[in-house]
């Protein structure tokens, strides 16, 4: 049996929860549920960023194929969107 990305994310979240000073006051069920909720949130954010990147990639490919069909403003928006996805400093 292999471990899924969701399980890996949950394990990382669980380590964080268990390192908290008051972790002993939490039930095992609570920490396990919270870890998987965190993992689900990380996966959702990952999927959202992936979808945005695909949109930017497609638009960039359209720019390459038909450069006369895209404005400088649109090109700038696409580049800024790509930078935002990767957390580049402004």
Helices and strands as residue ranges (DSSP letters): H 5-18, G 23-25, H 28-65, G 67-69, H 72-85
